[in-house]
Amino acid sequence: MMDGALLKRQRQLVMAWAEIHQFELSTDWDLLQDGNLISRRKCSHDRYNSIK
């Protein structure tokens, strides 16, 4: 992450989210490094799931 791009509280929230989702992020990174595409995951808390 670029220093100064987010306020301290926002950066803390992003880092906490990344820690929670570390396995998924690592798996997706490995797939992308091998030239594979990843699909968008549906999350119960995803506000875009209800948009049609």
C-alpha positions as CSV (number, residue, x, y, z in Angstrom):
1,M,0.0,0.0,0.0
2,M,1.2,3.5,-0.8
3,D,2.1,5.6,2.3
4,G,-0.2,8.5,2.8
5,A,-2.9,7.3,0.3
6,L,-5.3,6.6,3.2
7,L,-6.1,8.2,6.5
8,K,-4.7,6.3,9.5
9,R,-8.1,4.8,10.5
10,Q,-8.9,3.8,6.9
11,R,-5.5,2.2,6.6
12,Q,-6.1,0.2,9.8
13,L,-9.5,-1.0,8.5
14,V,-7.9,-2.1,5.2
15,M,-5.1,-3.9,7.0
16,A,-7.6,-5.6,9.3
17,W,-9.7,-6.7,6.3
18,A,-6.6,-8.0,4.5
19,E,-5.5,-10.0,7.6
20,I,-9.0,-11.6,7.8
21,H,-8.9,-12.5,4.1
22,Q,-5.2,-13.4,3.9
23,F,-5.8,-16.9,2.6
24,E,-8.1,-15.8,-0.2
25,L,-5.8,-12.9,-1.2
26,S,-2.8,-15.3,-1.3
27,T,-4.7,-17.9,-3.3
28,D,-5.8,-15.3,-5.8
29,W,-2.3,-13.8,-6.1
30,D,-0.9,-17.3,-6.9
31,L,-3.6,-17.8,-9.5
32,L,-2.9,-14.5,-11.2
33,Q,0.9,-15.1,-11.1
34,D,0.2,-18.4,-13.0
35,G,-1.7,-16.4,-15.7
36,N,-5.2,-17.5,-14.4
37,L,-8.2,-15.3,-14.0
38,I,-10.0,-15.0,-10.8
39,S,-13.8,-14.5,-10.5
40,R,-15.5,-12.0,-8.2
41,R,-16.6,-13.7,-5.0
42,K,-20.1,-13.2,-3.6
43,C,-20.0,-12.1,0.1
44,S,-23.0,-11.9,2.3
45,H,-21.9,-8.4,3.3
46,D,-21.2,-7.3,-0.3
47,R,-23.5,-4.3,-1.1
48,Y,-23.2,-5.0,-4.8
49,N,-24.9,-8.4,-4.6
50,S,-28.3,-6.7,-4.5
51,I,-27.7,-4.6,-7.6
52,K,-29.1,-6.1,-10.8
